[in-house]
Amino acid sequence: MSEEFRELLKKVGSGQHTKKDLSRTEAATAMKLMLEQKATPAQIGAFLIAHRIKRPTGAELAGMLDTYEELGPILTPLPDHFPPVAVFGIPYDGRSRTAPVTPITALILATAGIPTLMHGGDIMPTKYGIPLIDIWSGLGLDFTGLSLEQAQAMLINTGFTFIYTSKHFPQAQDLVPYRDQIGKRPPLATLELIWSPYRGKSLLIAGYVHPPTENTIKEAFNLRGQDHYLLVKGLEGSCDLRLSQTTIISASSPDLEKGFSYLKLSAREYNLGGHEILLESKEQLLSQTEAILQGKETELMSAAIWNGGFYLWRCGVCPDVATGINRGRDLLVSGQVAEKYEQIRDYLRSS
């Protein structure tokens, strides 16, 4: 048993009236003791559920990110002539109700010259949705065998890469069973959204559901000096913009006193609105995604163009959303996105 961890556990788990928040340093220590398995299973499970009940603070998330940066995989900065890397933070427990288009968004950005990084693991409690790695694998792109050095090289050579946490961050993977055992998503789920396994200039893109989460994330960003980000109130907590409703995005704006501004975007204003596409099965999703890569009109095409257009704008490729939408549509229909997919596939086969 770790006596040091026991004292940290007592602080967060002492009850409604006597609980205390951890400092940034204490949170970093707690995270390290869990990742290195110096805390016992009973201590780890108790901490995760107590911390969920208490709710994490921005300082605690910042401290945990400090430890993730210390112990987790890190890709080194690209040469200065590359634009900032778009890093997508997407819930590790996947999507279970609506069809994700983020893989297509990533390919659109990479095609347009924006280096793009995704990260995630296998199917995960408590949602058990379809994880990114399964979508990519179903499309013929298997990133599970890449070494960290190969992932770095792929980013340089193709403009896209994937950090597979089950392989590249085994310490974090060892904490996954606790989610199933406690039956709730611990604050680690928020941590994963805003973790970046890249050390250079980047645009950190994270999805969220609840407004308090947004404020906590911003507090963590302020403490860590992360001043280039997008926080998207997207579908199922993802980075996917909605078709049926206005999507609220918090965009970093260092020139403003508060450091950010709100964007409220409606697909209907760009003739792309409609109903959200339900995730009926993995096979249906893969079929629709493959059709989009071939430039065919499917139910999911509007969502792909809408998201691609928005991110092309925010990554600096296009001057406004409308231009981004036109550019995204052209990249898909002309076959340029399909060519990028084939480049990545060929690179994986030769690795």
Stockholm file with secondary structure:
# STOCKHOLM 1.0

chainA/1-351         MSEEFRELLKKVGSGQHTKKDLSRTEAATAMKLMLEQKATPAQIGAFLIAHRIKRPTGAELAGMLDTYEELGPILTPLPDHFPPVAVFGIPYDGRSRTAPVTPITALILATAGIPTLMHGGDIMPTKYGIPLIDIWSGLGLDFTGLSLEQAQAMLINTGFTFIYTSKHFPQAQDLVPYRDQIGKRPPLATLELIWSPYRGKSLLIAGYVHPPTENTIKEAFNLRGQDHYLLVKGLEGSCDLRLSQTTIISASSPDLEKGFSYLKLSAREYNLGGHEILLESKEQLLSQTEAILQGKETELMSAAIWNGGFYLWRCGVCPDVATGINRGRDLLVSGQVAEKYEQIRDYLRSS
#=GR chainA/1-351 SS CCHHHHHHHHHHTSCTTTCCCCCHHHHHHHHHHHHTTCSCHHHHHHHHHHHHHHCCCHHHHHHHHHHHHHHSCCBCCCCTTSCCEEEEECCTTCBSSBCCCHHHHHHHHHHTTCCEEEEECSSCTTTCCBCHHHHHHHTTCCCTTCCHHHHHHHHHHHSEEEEEHHHHCHHHHTTHHHHHHHTSCCTHHHHHHHCCSBCSSEEEEEECSSHHHHHHHHHHHHHHTCCSEEEECCGGGSSCCCSSSCEEEEEECTTSTTSEEEEEECGGGGTCCCCCCBCCCHHHHHHHHHHHHTTCCCTTHHHHHHHHHHHHHHTTSSSSHHHHHHHHHHHHHTTHHHHHHHHHHHHHHHC
#=GC SS_cons         CCHHHHHHHHHHTSCTTTCCCCCHHHHHHHHHHHHTTCSCHHHHHHHHHHHHHHCCCHHHHHHHHHHHHHHSCCBCCCCTTSCCEEEEECCTTCBSSBCCCHHHHHHHHHHTTCCEEEEECSSCTTTCCBCHHHHHHHTTCCCTTCCHHHHHHHHHHHSEEEEEHHHHCHHHHTTHHHHHHHTSCCTHHHHHHHCCSBCSSEEEEEECSSHHHHHHHHHHHHHHTCCSEEEECCGGGSSCCCSSSCEEEEEECTTSTTSEEEEEECGGGGTCCCCCCBCCCHHHHHHHHHHHHTTCCCTTHHHHHHHHHHHHHHTTSSSSHHHHHHHHHHHHHTTHHHHHHHHHHHHHHHC
//
